[in-house]
C-alpha cells in the first residue's frame, strides 16, 4: 500500500466524519486506486448500505488523494513538495450505481485522468466491490491554483 489509513489525512482536505478513503493502493501519472472499508457508523451508511452520495464522495476523495500523493512526490531542489491544488467538483456525468455495498464491504475506486486543461481535470471513475463494478462516472474537477508552490 502506498498510503495507509493512518496517513490518508496528509493528502486530502476532508476530515472526519466525511472521509471515505482508507488508503492508496496504486498510483501512476494518469491512474490511481484507493481502498475503503464500509463501516457501520459511517455518515454515508443507512440501513446497513453505503449510500450513492457516499460513492460519489468516495470518487471525489480518490481524485483528491491522487492529487495529494502525486504532488507529494514532486520534491524540488529546495526539499519541499508543492502543495496540491484544492479541487472543486464542476460536473458529474453518467453517474451510474448498479449496487449499494453493505457494511463490511471493501471498495476499490479507480480514477483515470482522461485529460487536463487550464486547471480542469476530467476523470473517469469506477468503484469495485468484490469482482463487481458497482458505480461509474465521469467527473470534472476544477483545480484551484491557490496554495501551490510550483
PyMOL CGO cylinders between C-alpha atoms (Angstrom):
from pymol import cmd
from pymol.cgo import CYLINDER

trace = [
    CYLINDER, 0.00, 0.00, 0.00, 1.37, 3.41, -0.99, 0.3, 1, 1, 1, 1, 1, 1,
    CYLINDER, 1.37, 3.41, -0.99, -0.60, 5.37, 1.63, 0.3, 1, 1, 1, 1, 1, 1,
    CYLINDER, -0.60, 5.37, 1.63, -2.13, 3.66, 4.65, 0.3, 1, 1, 1, 1, 1, 1,
    CYLINDER, -2.13, 3.66, 4.65, -5.13, 4.64, 6.71, 0.3, 1, 1, 1, 1, 1, 1,
    CYLINDER, -5.13, 4.64, 6.71, -3.03, 6.49, 9.30, 0.3, 1, 1, 1, 1, 1, 1,
    CYLINDER, -3.03, 6.49, 9.30, -1.55, 8.78, 6.62, 0.3, 1, 1, 1, 1, 1, 1,
    CYLINDER, -1.55, 8.78, 6.62, -4.54, 9.48, 4.35, 0.3, 1, 1, 1, 1, 1, 1,
    CYLINDER, -4.54, 9.48, 4.35, -5.36, 12.81, 6.04, 0.3, 1, 1, 1, 1, 1, 1,
    CYLINDER, -5.36, 12.81, 6.04, -1.94, 14.16, 4.98, 0.3, 1, 1, 1, 1, 1, 1,
    CYLINDER, -1.94, 14.16, 4.98, -3.08, 14.00, 1.35, 0.3, 1, 1, 1, 1, 1, 1,
    CYLINDER, -3.08, 14.00, 1.35, -6.75, 15.06, 1.34, 0.3, 1, 1, 1, 1, 1, 1,
    CYLINDER, -6.75, 15.06, 1.34, -8.52, 18.20, 2.58, 0.3, 1, 1, 1, 1, 1, 1,
    CYLINDER, -8.52, 18.20, 2.58, -11.51, 16.31, 4.04, 0.3, 1, 1, 1, 1, 1, 1,
    CYLINDER, -11.51, 16.31, 4.04, -11.75, 15.43, 7.72, 0.3, 1, 1, 1, 1, 1, 1,
    CYLINDER, -11.75, 15.43, 7.72, -13.91, 13.07, 9.75, 0.3, 1, 1, 1, 1, 1, 1,
    CYLINDER, -13.91, 13.07, 9.75, -16.74, 12.24, 9.57, 0.3, 1, 1, 1, 1, 1, 1,
    CYLINDER, -16.74, 12.24, 9.57, -16.64, 12.81, 5.80, 0.3, 1, 1, 1, 1, 1, 1,
    CYLINDER, -16.64, 12.81, 5.80, -13.52, 10.72, 4.99, 0.3, 1, 1, 1, 1, 1, 1,
    CYLINDER, -13.52, 10.72, 4.99, -14.32, 7.85, 2.61, 0.3, 1, 1, 1, 1, 1, 1,
    CYLINDER, -14.32, 7.85, 2.61, -10.84, 6.66, 1.59, 0.3, 1, 1, 1, 1, 1, 1,
    CYLINDER, -10.84, 6.66, 1.59, -8.65, 4.47, 3.79, 0.3, 1, 1, 1, 1, 1, 1,
    CYLINDER, -8.65, 4.47, 3.79, -5.61, 4.07, 1.58, 0.3, 1, 1, 1, 1, 1, 1,
    CYLINDER, -5.61, 4.07, 1.58, -3.94, 4.42, -1.80, 0.3, 1, 1, 1, 1, 1, 1,
    CYLINDER, -3.94, 4.42, -1.80, -3.08, 1.07, -3.36, 0.3, 1, 1, 1, 1, 1, 1,
    CYLINDER, -3.08, 1.07, -3.36, -1.92, 2.09, -6.83, 0.3, 1, 1, 1, 1, 1, 1,
    CYLINDER, -1.92, 2.09, -6.83, -0.66, 5.29, -8.49, 0.3, 1, 1, 1, 1, 1, 1,
    CYLINDER, -0.66, 5.29, -8.49, 0.72, 6.38, -11.85, 0.3, 1, 1, 1, 1, 1, 1,
    CYLINDER, 0.72, 6.38, -11.85, 0.73, 9.70, -13.71, 0.3, 1, 1, 1, 1, 1, 1,
    CYLINDER, 0.73, 9.70, -13.71, -2.79, 9.12, -15.01, 0.3, 1, 1, 1, 1, 1, 1,
    CYLINDER, -2.79, 9.12, -15.01, -4.40, 6.46, -12.80, 0.3, 1, 1, 1, 1, 1, 1,
    CYLINDER, -4.40, 6.46, -12.80, -4.83, 5.83, -9.08, 0.3, 1, 1, 1, 1, 1, 1,
    CYLINDER, -4.83, 5.83, -9.08, -6.77, 3.37, -6.93, 0.3, 1, 1, 1, 1, 1, 1,
    CYLINDER, -6.77, 3.37, -6.93, -8.00, 3.85, -3.37, 0.3, 1, 1, 1, 1, 1, 1,
    CYLINDER, -8.00, 3.85, -3.37, -9.41, 1.40, -0.85, 0.3, 1, 1, 1, 1, 1, 1,
    CYLINDER, -9.41, 1.40, -0.85, -12.29, 1.99, 1.58, 0.3, 1, 1, 1, 1, 1, 1,
    CYLINDER, -12.29, 1.99, 1.58, -13.83, -0.31, 4.18, 0.3, 1, 1, 1, 1, 1, 1,
    CYLINDER, -13.83, -0.31, 4.18, -17.55, 0.40, 4.68, 0.3, 1, 1, 1, 1, 1, 1,
    CYLINDER, -17.55, 0.40, 4.68, -18.09, 0.76, 8.43, 0.3, 1, 1, 1, 1, 1, 1,
    CYLINDER, -18.09, 0.76, 8.43, -21.33, 0.55, 10.41, 0.3, 1, 1, 1, 1, 1, 1,
    CYLINDER, -21.33, 0.55, 10.41, -21.23, 4.00, 11.99, 0.3, 1, 1, 1, 1, 1, 1,
    CYLINDER, -21.23, 4.00, 11.99, -20.20, 5.97, 8.90, 0.3, 1, 1, 1, 1, 1, 1,
    CYLINDER, -20.20, 5.97, 8.90, -22.10, 9.13, 7.96, 0.3, 1, 1, 1, 1, 1, 1,
    CYLINDER, -22.10, 9.13, 7.96, -22.93, 7.72, 4.50, 0.3, 1, 1, 1, 1, 1, 1,
    CYLINDER, -22.93, 7.72, 4.50, -24.36, 4.40, 5.78, 0.3, 1, 1, 1, 1, 1, 1,
    CYLINDER, -24.36, 4.40, 5.78, -28.13, 3.92, 6.13, 0.3, 1, 1, 1, 1, 1, 1,
    CYLINDER, -28.13, 3.92, 6.13, -29.85, 0.63, 6.91, 0.3, 1, 1, 1, 1, 1, 1,
    CYLINDER, -29.85, 0.63, 6.91, -26.57, -1.24, 6.51, 0.3, 1, 1, 1, 1, 1, 1,
    CYLINDER, -26.57, -1.24, 6.51, -25.87, 0.11, 3.00, 0.3, 1, 1, 1, 1, 1, 1,
    CYLINDER, -25.87, 0.11, 3.00, -23.37, 2.68, 1.73, 0.3, 1, 1, 1, 1, 1, 1,
    CYLINDER, -23.37, 2.68, 1.73, -25.36, 5.44, 0.01, 0.3, 1, 1, 1, 1, 1, 1,
    CYLINDER, -25.36, 5.44, 0.01, -24.92, 6.70, -3.57, 0.3, 1, 1, 1, 1, 1, 1,
    CYLINDER, -24.92, 6.70, -3.57, -23.80, 10.06, -2.14, 0.3, 1, 1, 1, 1, 1, 1,
    CYLINDER, -23.80, 10.06, -2.14, -21.04, 8.18, -0.33, 0.3, 1, 1, 1, 1, 1, 1,
    CYLINDER, -21.04, 8.18, -0.33, -19.97, 6.52, -3.58, 0.3, 1, 1, 1, 1, 1, 1,
    CYLINDER, -19.97, 6.52, -3.58, -19.85, 9.93, -5.27, 0.3, 1, 1, 1, 1, 1, 1,
    CYLINDER, -19.85, 9.93, -5.27, -17.79, 11.38, -2.41, 0.3, 1, 1, 1, 1, 1, 1,
    CYLINDER, -17.79, 11.38, -2.41, -15.52, 8.34, -2.50, 0.3, 1, 1, 1, 1, 1, 1,
    CYLINDER, -15.52, 8.34, -2.50, -14.75, 9.04, -6.16, 0.3, 1, 1, 1, 1, 1, 1,
    CYLINDER, -14.75, 9.04, -6.16, -14.05, 12.72, -5.43, 0.3, 1, 1, 1, 1, 1, 1,
    CYLINDER, -14.05, 12.72, -5.43, -11.79, 11.84, -2.50, 0.3, 1, 1, 1, 1, 1, 1,
    CYLINDER, -11.79, 11.84, -2.50, -9.93, 9.25, -4.56, 0.3, 1, 1, 1, 1, 1, 1,
    CYLINDER, -9.93, 9.25, -4.56, -9.18, 12.07, -7.01, 0.3, 1, 1, 1, 1, 1, 1,
    CYLINDER, -9.18, 12.07, -7.01, -8.06, 14.31, -4.14, 0.3, 1, 1, 1, 1, 1, 1,
    CYLINDER, -8.06, 14.31, -4.14, -5.87, 11.52, -2.73, 0.3, 1, 1, 1, 1, 1, 1,
    CYLINDER, -5.87, 11.52, -2.73, -4.36, 11.01, -6.19, 0.3, 1, 1, 1, 1, 1, 1,
    CYLINDER, -4.36, 11.01, -6.19, -3.53, 14.71, -6.49, 0.3, 1, 1, 1, 1, 1, 1,
    CYLINDER, -3.53, 14.71, -6.49, -2.19, 14.96, -2.94, 0.3, 1, 1, 1, 1, 1, 1,
    CYLINDER, -2.19, 14.96, -2.94, 0.03, 11.93, -3.36, 0.3, 1, 1, 1, 1, 1, 1,
    CYLINDER, 0.03, 11.93, -3.36, 1.17, 13.00, -6.83, 0.3, 1, 1, 1, 1, 1, 1,
    CYLINDER, 1.17, 13.00, -6.83, 2.20, 16.45, -5.63, 0.3, 1, 1, 1, 1, 1, 1,
    CYLINDER, 2.20, 16.45, -5.63, 3.98, 14.99, -2.59, 0.3, 1, 1, 1, 1, 1, 1,
    CYLINDER, 3.98, 14.99, -2.59, 6.24, 13.08, -4.98, 0.3, 1, 1, 1, 1, 1, 1,
    CYLINDER, 6.24, 13.08, -4.98, 7.27, 16.30, -6.79, 0.3, 1, 1, 1, 1, 1, 1,
    CYLINDER, 7.27, 16.30, -6.79, 10.05, 17.40, -4.45, 0.3, 1, 1, 1, 1, 1, 1,
    CYLINDER, 10.05, 17.40, -4.45, 12.09, 20.28, -5.94, 0.3, 1, 1, 1, 1, 1, 1,
    CYLINDER, 12.09, 20.28, -5.94, 15.72, 21.03, -5.09, 0.3, 1, 1, 1, 1, 1, 1,
    CYLINDER, 15.72, 21.03, -5.09, 14.64, 23.15, -2.09, 0.3, 1, 1, 1, 1, 1, 1,
    CYLINDER, 14.64, 23.15, -2.09, 13.30, 19.98, -0.49, 0.3, 1, 1, 1, 1, 1, 1,
    CYLINDER, 13.30, 19.98, -0.49, 9.63, 20.89, -0.01, 0.3, 1, 1, 1, 1, 1, 1,
    CYLINDER, 9.63, 20.89, -0.01, 6.89, 19.33, -2.07, 0.3, 1, 1, 1, 1, 1, 1,
    CYLINDER, 6.89, 19.33, -2.07, 4.44, 21.80, -3.62, 0.3, 1, 1, 1, 1, 1, 1,
    CYLINDER, 4.44, 21.80, -3.62, 1.02, 21.87, -2.01, 0.3, 1, 1, 1, 1, 1, 1,
    CYLINDER, 1.02, 21.87, -2.01, -1.58, 20.14, -4.14, 0.3, 1, 1, 1, 1, 1, 1,
    CYLINDER, -1.58, 20.14, -4.14, -4.31, 22.31, -5.64, 0.3, 1, 1, 1, 1, 1, 1,
    CYLINDER, -4.31, 22.31, -5.64, -7.71, 22.20, -3.98, 0.3, 1, 1, 1, 1, 1, 1,
    CYLINDER, -7.71, 22.20, -3.98, -10.28, 20.57, -6.27, 0.3, 1, 1, 1, 1, 1, 1,
    CYLINDER, -10.28, 20.57, -6.27, -13.93, 21.51, -6.73, 0.3, 1, 1, 1, 1, 1, 1,
    CYLINDER, -13.93, 21.51, -6.73, -16.39, 19.24, -8.48, 0.3, 1, 1, 1, 1, 1, 1,
    CYLINDER, -16.39, 19.24, -8.48, -17.61, 21.13, -11.53, 0.3, 1, 1, 1, 1, 1, 1,
    CYLINDER, -17.61, 21.13, -11.53, -19.77, 18.45, -13.13, 0.3, 1, 1, 1, 1, 1, 1,
    CYLINDER, -19.77, 18.45, -13.13, -20.78, 14.85, -12.81, 0.3, 1, 1, 1, 1, 1, 1,
    CYLINDER, -20.78, 14.85, -12.81, -21.68, 12.94, -15.94, 0.3, 1, 1, 1, 1, 1, 1,
    CYLINDER, -21.68, 12.94, -15.94, -23.19, 9.49, -16.36, 0.3, 1, 1, 1, 1, 1, 1,
    CYLINDER, -23.19, 9.49, -16.36, -23.15, 8.61, -12.65, 0.3, 1, 1, 1, 1, 1, 1,
    CYLINDER, -23.15, 8.61, -12.65, -24.44, 5.04, -12.61, 0.3, 1, 1, 1, 1, 1, 1,
    CYLINDER, -24.44, 5.04, -12.61, -24.86, 2.96, -9.46, 0.3, 1, 1, 1, 1, 1, 1,
    CYLINDER, -24.86, 2.96, -9.46, -25.70, -0.70, -10.00, 0.3, 1, 1, 1, 1, 1, 1,
    CYLINDER, -25.70, -0.70, -10.00, -25.49, -1.87, -6.38, 0.3, 1, 1, 1, 1, 1, 1,
    CYLINDER, -25.49, -1.87, -6.38, -25.09, -0.43, -2.89, 0.3, 1, 1, 1, 1, 1, 1,
    CYLINDER, -25.09, -0.43, -2.89, -22.35, -2.10, -0.86, 0.3, 1, 1, 1, 1, 1, 1,
    CYLINDER, -22.35, -2.10, -0.86, -23.15, -3.43, 2.60, 0.3, 1, 1, 1, 1, 1, 1,
    CYLINDER, -23.15, -3.43, 2.60, -21.35, -2.67, 5.83, 0.3, 1, 1, 1, 1, 1, 1,
    CYLINDER, -21.35, -2.67, 5.83, -18.14, -4.70, 5.88, 0.3, 1, 1, 1, 1, 1, 1,
    CYLINDER, -18.14, -4.70, 5.88, -17.59, -4.41, 2.13, 0.3, 1, 1, 1, 1, 1, 1,
    CYLINDER, -17.59, -4.41, 2.13, -14.22, -3.32, 0.78, 0.3, 1, 1, 1, 1, 1, 1,
    CYLINDER, -14.22, -3.32, 0.78, -14.38, -0.85, -2.10, 0.3, 1, 1, 1, 1, 1, 1,
    CYLINDER, -14.38, -0.85, -2.10, -11.61, -0.21, -4.63, 0.3, 1, 1, 1, 1, 1, 1,
    CYLINDER, -11.61, -0.21, -4.63, -12.07, 3.02, -6.53, 0.3, 1, 1, 1, 1, 1, 1,
    CYLINDER, -12.07, 3.02, -6.53, -10.03, 3.79, -9.62, 0.3, 1, 1, 1, 1, 1, 1,
    CYLINDER, -10.03, 3.79, -9.62, -9.79, 7.22, -11.19, 0.3, 1, 1, 1, 1, 1, 1,
    CYLINDER, -9.79, 7.22, -11.19, -8.16, 7.70, -14.57, 0.3, 1, 1, 1, 1, 1, 1,
    CYLINDER, -8.16, 7.70, -14.57, -7.31, 11.19, -15.78, 0.3, 1, 1, 1, 1, 1, 1,
    CYLINDER, -7.31, 11.19, -15.78, -8.86, 11.39, -19.24, 0.3, 1, 1, 1, 1, 1, 1,
    CYLINDER, -8.86, 11.39, -19.24, -7.47, 14.88, -19.81, 0.3, 1, 1, 1, 1, 1, 1,
    CYLINDER, -7.47, 14.88, -19.81, -6.40, 18.04, -18.05, 0.3, 1, 1, 1, 1, 1, 1,
    CYLINDER, -6.40, 18.04, -18.05, -6.60, 21.54, -19.47, 0.3, 1, 1, 1, 1, 1, 1,
    CYLINDER, -6.60, 21.54, -19.47, -6.45, 25.03, -17.97, 0.3, 1, 1, 1, 1, 1, 1,
    CYLINDER, -6.45, 25.03, -17.97, -6.97, 23.97, -14.37, 0.3, 1, 1, 1, 1, 1, 1,
    CYLINDER, -6.97, 23.97, -14.37, -9.72, 21.47, -15.17, 0.3, 1, 1, 1, 1, 1, 1,
    CYLINDER, -9.72, 21.47, -15.17, -9.27, 17.76, -14.86, 0.3, 1, 1, 1, 1, 1, 1,
    CYLINDER, -9.27, 17.76, -14.86, -11.68, 15.17, -16.24, 0.3, 1, 1, 1, 1, 1, 1,
    CYLINDER, -11.68, 15.17, -16.24, -11.52, 11.78, -14.56, 0.3, 1, 1, 1, 1, 1, 1,
    CYLINDER, -11.52, 11.78, -14.56, -13.23, 8.54, -15.47, 0.3, 1, 1, 1, 1, 1, 1,
    CYLINDER, -13.23, 8.54, -15.47, -14.02, 6.57, -12.33, 0.3, 1, 1, 1, 1, 1, 1,
    CYLINDER, -14.02, 6.57, -12.33, -15.18, 3.13, -11.31, 0.3, 1, 1, 1, 1, 1, 1,
    CYLINDER, -15.18, 3.13, -11.31, -15.94, 1.64, -7.90, 0.3, 1, 1, 1, 1, 1, 1,
    CYLINDER, -15.94, 1.64, -7.90, -15.49, -2.10, -7.48, 0.3, 1, 1, 1, 1, 1, 1,
    CYLINDER, -15.49, -2.10, -7.48, -16.82, -4.27, -4.66, 0.3, 1, 1, 1, 1, 1, 1,
    CYLINDER, -16.82, -4.27, -4.66, -15.53, -7.83, -4.85, 0.3, 1, 1, 1, 1, 1, 1,
    CYLINDER, -15.53, -7.83, -4.85, -15.36, -8.59, -8.55, 0.3, 1, 1, 1, 1, 1, 1,
    CYLINDER, -15.36, -8.59, -8.55, -18.30, -6.37, -9.45, 0.3, 1, 1, 1, 1, 1, 1,
    CYLINDER, -18.30, -6.37, -9.45, -18.20, -2.77, -10.70, 0.3, 1, 1, 1, 1, 1, 1,
    CYLINDER, -18.20, -2.77, -10.70, -20.93, -1.06, -8.68, 0.3, 1, 1, 1, 1, 1, 1,
    CYLINDER, -20.93, -1.06, -8.68, -20.56, 2.59, -9.75, 0.3, 1, 1, 1, 1, 1, 1,
    CYLINDER, -20.56, 2.59, -9.75, -19.07, 4.56, -12.64, 0.3, 1, 1, 1, 1, 1, 1,
    CYLINDER, -19.07, 4.56, -12.64, -18.98, 8.18, -13.73, 0.3, 1, 1, 1, 1, 1, 1,
    CYLINDER, -18.98, 8.18, -13.73, -17.06, 10.97, -15.35, 0.3, 1, 1, 1, 1, 1, 1,
    CYLINDER, -17.06, 10.97, -15.35, -16.22, 13.85, -13.04, 0.3, 1, 1, 1, 1, 1, 1,
    CYLINDER, -16.22, 13.85, -13.04, -14.93, 17.31, -13.97, 0.3, 1, 1, 1, 1, 1, 1,
    CYLINDER, -14.93, 17.31, -13.97, -12.78, 18.79, -11.26, 0.3, 1, 1, 1, 1, 1, 1,
    CYLINDER, -12.78, 18.79, -11.26, -11.62, 22.39, -11.25, 0.3, 1, 1, 1, 1, 1, 1,
    CYLINDER, -11.62, 22.39, -11.25, -8.26, 22.79, -9.59, 0.3, 1, 1, 1, 1, 1, 1,
    CYLINDER, -8.26, 22.79, -9.59, -7.54, 25.94, -7.63, 0.3, 1, 1, 1, 1, 1, 1,
    CYLINDER, -7.54, 25.94, -7.63, -4.00, 27.21, -8.09, 0.3, 1, 1, 1, 1, 1, 1,
    CYLINDER, -4.00, 27.21, -8.09, -4.04, 28.85, -4.65, 0.3, 1, 1, 1, 1, 1, 1,
    CYLINDER, -4.04, 28.85, -4.65, -1.62, 27.28, -2.24, 0.3, 1, 1, 1, 1, 1, 1,
    CYLINDER, -1.62, 27.28, -2.24, 0.61, 25.81, -4.92, 0.3, 1, 1, 1, 1, 1, 1,
    CYLINDER, 0.61, 25.81, -4.92, 4.32, 26.47, -4.56, 0.3, 1, 1, 1, 1, 1, 1,
    CYLINDER, 4.32, 26.47, -4.56, 5.16, 25.32, -8.05, 0.3, 1, 1, 1, 1, 1, 1,
]
cmd.load_cgo(trace, "trace")
